[in-house]
C-alpha cells in the first residue's frame, strides 16, 4: 500500500521513539555510569530490536473488554475483545452504552504489559492498536522500511485482540444452563452460558463514582447544596456502596485496568432503600463530638477506604497524594454535614451543665448559643475555634489510622492543614445581634 502522508509517518515514528527513549532513560538512571549493563540496555531499546521483541512477546497478553479472572483468579478459559460499537443495543445499561470512548483491558503475563502501553500510545486521538487493527499504511512505514517486516509486525500486534485457542469455559467459572427449547427434560434444549466480567464497563462505573464522590466539581456542587446555592452539577449519592477487592496484593494478576484501580471494584446496592429517620439529639455527657461522628456509616466507610488505600503502599507520587487528600476532604465534608444537622437544634443546648464539649466544638456546633452566652456574660467570642477543631480532627484521624499504620507528627500536621483550610472556608459563625 503506497505511503500517502510522509509527514504523518514521521510523526508516528517520533511518538514511538519518544516512548522508547523515555523508558530507556528511566532504566539508565538506575545504573552507575560504568555499569556494563548500560550498553546492553542501549541495544535492547534500539528501535527495530525493541519492536521485534515486543512483536514476539505480544502473544503473552490479550486485549479484552470482557475477562474471566475477575470471576475466579484461577479460572482458565476464553476472554473476549468485543468493542461496544460491535454489540447489539438495548434499553438496559451494558457495555454497548460506552460507545467508541472506552478503556480496553489486557490480561496475561504482567511482565509484557509494556507492550500494551506501547499499543496505547496516541497519535491524533487514535491509539497505535486502533491503527494496527485498521492496517494503517503510515504506521507500517513508521515501523520499518521493509514492507514485509512491517506487515509481519502489524499482524502480530493486531493479534492481541484475538481469543487464545478455542472458546472454552472452566470448572471455576460461573456457568448457567439457559432453556432455549420447549422441553426442560432434554439436554439439547439448553444453552450453556458462561458469563464474563464486563471489565471496560466496570472501569467506567469506577471512574464515574470516583468523580461523583471525590472530584473537584462534585465537591463544589455539595458545597453549593449546603449553602442553598444553585449548581449546574447535580449531586450524586451512592448509599450502601460496597468495594470488592480483586487480586489481593497483586491486582495486576487479574488485569491491567484492575491494577490501575488498585484492585478496587464498586458494587452498587441491589436492594430497595430502607429509610431510617433518626432525631438529632444534643451532644451531652461526652467530651468530644468525634465519638458520635466516628460512628456514622459514611464516616466508617471513608475511613476504611483511606486505611485500605494507605495499607496498599501506593507509590509516592502526585496521583497518590490527590487520592489520599480527596478521601480526607470527603471526611471533612461529612464533618460539615454532621455540624449542619446539630445546628438545626434550638440554640443554647451547648450551655447545659452536662455538655462536656470543648469551647471550640460548642462554638462550631451551636454558634448562636455560644454567641448568646458570650453576650450575656460580657465576653468576646473565641477566635481560635477553627484552629482547635482542625487539631482535634487531625488527632482523631491519626488515631483511626494508627493501627496498623504508623501515624506521627507529619501526618498530623497534614490532616490539620487540610481541615483548617476547609473549616476557615465555611461561613459558620452566628450572625445574630444582641
N, C-alpha and C positions, 0 to 999 in steps of 0.2 A: 504494500500500500504506500503511495507516494507521500512524502512529508509535505503538509500543507502550510505549516507555520513554523519556520526555523526559530523565530523568537520564542515561541511557546516551548519548543524543545529545550532551548537554553534555560528557560525559567524552571521547567520541570527538573532538569539536571541540577540546577542550583538548589532547589528545595531538597533534593536527595543528598547533595554534597554537604549542605549545611547540617542536616541531620547526622550524617556520619562524622563530620568534624566535631560537633558538639559531644557526641558520645565518646569519640576517641580522646578528646582533650580532657573530658571528665575522668577517664581512667588514667591518663598520663599524669594528671595532677597528684595521684596517689602513689606514684613511683618516684624513687630517687633519680636524679639526673644521670647517674652512672649505672642504673639498673639495666642489665642485659635484656630484660623483658620489653623494654621500650621499643626496640627495633621490631620485635615480634608483633607488638601491638600496632605499630605503624603499618606493618604489612597486612595485618588482619583487617584493618579499616581502609585498605585500598579499595577504591570504588568497585571495580569488577570482582575483586576477591570477596568482598562482603556480600555483594548482590548474589554471587554464585552460591555462597554458603547459606544465605538466607533462603534462596530458592530450594536448596536441599533440605533445610530444616523446617520449611513451612508445613510439611506433611505431619509434623508433630503436634500441630494445633488445628483447630477448626473454628471458623466464624459461624456463630449461631444466633438465632433470635429466640429459640426455644430449646432449653437444655434439660438434661436428665439428672445430673448430680445434685441439684437442689432437692430433688425428690428423695434421694438417698445417696450419700457420698461414695458408697461402694458399688453403686449400680453401674453396670457397663452395658451400653446399648446405643441406640441411634439418637443423635442430636440433629436439629433441623435449622436451616437458614431459610426463613420464609419472610422476606421483606413485607411490611404491612400493605403496600400497594398491590401485592400479588394475592392477598387474602380476600375472601368474599366479605362484603359489607353487610351489617345488620344493625339493629337498633341498640343492642347491648354493647357496653363498653368492652373492647378487646384490643388485641394487638393491631387490628386493622385501623383503629382510631388514631394511631400515631402518624399515619401518612408517610410522607417522604422524610420527615425530620425525626429520625430515631437513632438510638445508640445501639450499634451492633455489639454483641458479646463475643468472647472467644474462650474455648475450653481446650484442655490438653496439657502438654508439658509447659510448666510455668517458666522453664529456662528459655523457651523460644518466644516469649511474649514480646521481645524486642522486634521480632519480625512483624507482629501485629501493629506495634507502634509505628513502624515504617509504613505499613499499608494504610494507616490512619492519617498520614500526612496530608495536608490540604493544599490544593492549588486552585485558585479562583473558585473557592467554595465546593470543590469536589475532592473526595479522598482518592488516594492512589488506587485503593481497592476498587472503587467505582470505575476508574479509568481502565484498570486491568480487565474488569468484567465486560466493559464495552469495547475491548481490544483497541484502545486508543493508539493511533499510529504515532503520534508525537511522543507519547510516553515510551513506546517501544524504541523509538530512535534515541530517546534520552538515556535509556538503559544500556544500549550497545550499538556500535556502528555495524555490527554483524547482524543482518535481519534474522537469520536462523537462530542465533543465540538469543536475541531479544524475544523472538516468538516463544522459544522454549521457556525462558524465564517468566514471561507474561502468563503462559499457560499454567506453570507451576504455582504462581501466586494466586491466580484466579481459582485454582482448585481448593483454596481454603474454605470456600463456601459449600463444597460438595460433601454429602454424607460419606462416612467411612464404612465401607462394606455394605452388606445387605441390611435392609431395615430389620431391626431386632429390638425386643424388649428384654427385661431381665427379671429374675425372681425377686429382686429387691425393689423393683419399680412398682408403681401403682398400676393396676390393671382392672378393667371394668368390662364385664360382658354386657353388651347392649343388644336388646332384641330388635331385629330389623325385619323378621318374618312374622308369620302368624302363629307358629306353633312353639311355645316355650319349651316343649319337651325335645325339640330337635336341635342338635348342636349346629347344624348348618344355618339355622335361622338367627344366629348370633354373630355379631362382630365383636372382636376383642379390641377394646380401646386402651391405649397406653398414654395417659395424659403427661404432657411435658410442662416444665416450668416456663412461663412466658417471661423470659429474662429481660427483654427490651421493654416490655410494658411495666414490669416491676421496677425497673430503674427509673422510668418516667414518673411513676407514682411516688417513689422515694424522693426524687428531686422536687416534685410539686409540694409534697407535705413539708419537706425541709424549708422550702421557700415560704410557705404559709406560716410556719412556726418561728423561723429564725431570720428570715430575710429582712433587710432594712425597710423595704416598702411596707411589709406586713406589720413591722414594729410601729412605724409611723401611723398606720391605719388603726392599730389598737390604741395608741396614744390619743388619736383624734376621737375615737369612740368614747374613751374615758372622759375626755374633755367636752363631750357633747358637740363636737365639730364634724363637719362634712368631710368625707374622704372618698375619692373615686375608687380606691382599692377596697374591696369587701374584706371583712374579717372572717376567716375560715377556722373552725374549731373541729378537732377530731377526738371526741370523747372515747375513752376506753381503748386508746390506741395501744397495740402490742408490738413488740420488736422481736423478730425471730433471728437468731444468730446462726449463720450457715458457715461451716468450715472451721469453727473453733479458732485456734490461734493461727491457722493457715487458711484464711479465706480465699487466697489465690488458687488453692487446690480445687475450689468449686468453679470459679470462672473469673475473668478479668473484671467485669462490672461488679461482681460480688466483692472482689478485693478493693475496688475503688470505694465501695460503701462501708468498708471495714467489717464486712460480714453481716451488716445490719439490713434487715428486710422488714418493712412495715406490714402489719396485719390490721386491717380495719375491723371494727366490731361488727359482726354479722348477726345482730340481735336488735330488737326494738329498744329504744331508750326507756329507762325507768327513772322518772324524775323524782328526786327526793328533796323536798323543801325542808330546810332547817333554819330555825330562828337564829339570828345573830345575837349573841349574848356578850355582855361586857367581860373584859379580861380581869377577873378578880382572883385573889389568892394564888397568884403566880408572879414570879419576879421577872419574867421575860415573855414577850409576845411570841418569841420563836418556838416555844414549846407547842403552842397551838398551830402556828404557821407550818411547822415541820410535819404535822400530821395530815396536812391536806394532800389529797390524792395527786393533784397536779404537781405539787412540790416534790413528793416522793418519786414520781415518775422522772422529773427533770434531774433530781439528784442522782438517781440510779443511772440515767443516761450519761451524765457527766462523769460519774465514777467509772462506768464501763469504758467510756472513751479514754480517760486518763490511764486506766489499767492496761489498755491495749498498747501502751508505749508508742504513741504516734510520733512521727518524725517532727523534729523541732523546726518547723517552717511556718510561713505565713498562713497557709490553709489550716494548719492545726491550731494556731492561735485564734484565728477567726472563728473556727468551730467551737473551741473552748469558751471564748468570750460570748458567743451567741447563746450558749446554754446558760451561762451565768446571768446574762441580761434577761433571759426568759424567766429565771428565778426572781429577778428584781421586778419584772412585770407582775409576777404573781404576788409579790410583796405589796406592790401598789394596789392591786385589786383587793388584797386582804385588808389593807388600811381603808380603802374606799367603803367597804362593807361596814366596818366598825364606825366610820364617821356618820353613818346613817342613824346611829343610836342617838337618843336625846342628849344634848351636850351636858357635860358635867359628871358623867359616870366615872371618869378617871379620878374624881376628887373624893370618892367614897373611901372610908377608912381601910377597907380590905382590898383596895387596889394597890398592889405592891410593885407596879412597873416603875422603871426609871423615869425621870422627868422628861428625857428626850422622847421616850416611847409614848408617854402620855401626851406630849405636845404633838407627836406625829399622828396618833390615833384619835385624839379628842382635842383638836386645836381650839374650838370655840370654848370648851370647858376650861382649858388651861388659861386661855386669854381672860375669861371672866374672873377666874380665881386670882390671876395676877392683878387685874384691875381693882378688884375688891381689896386686895392686900396692899395695894400701892407699890407694887414692884414691877419691874420690866419683864418682858418675855425672854425665855432662853434664846441665845443667839447661836449656840453650837449644836442644835439638835441634829441637823443633817450629818455633821461630822461624827457625833456619838453613835448615831444609828448606823452609819457606814462601818464603824469599828465593830459594832455588835454583829452586823451581818457577816463581816469577814471572819470573826471568831466562830460564829455558828457554822459557816460553810467549811472552815478548816476542820472543825470537829466532825462534821458529816463525812469528810473525805479521809480523815486521819487513819482510819482502819480500813484497808491495809496500807494506804499510801502515806508517805512521809510529807506532812504539811508543816511548813515553818513560816518564818517571818516574810520571805519573798512572796510566797503565795498570799499570805495575809494582806500585805501591802497592795498587791494587785487587786484582790477582791475589794478591798477598801476603796481603792481609786475608782473602780467601775461603779460601785454603789454610790459613792459621793457624787460622781458626775450625773447619775440618773436622779438621785434624790434632790440635788440642787436644781435640776431642770424642772422639777414638779412644783406647781403653784399650790402648795398645801397649807399655807398659813391661813389662819382665820382672818376674816375681813370685817368683823363686827366692830362697831364703835360703841364705847361705853362712856 
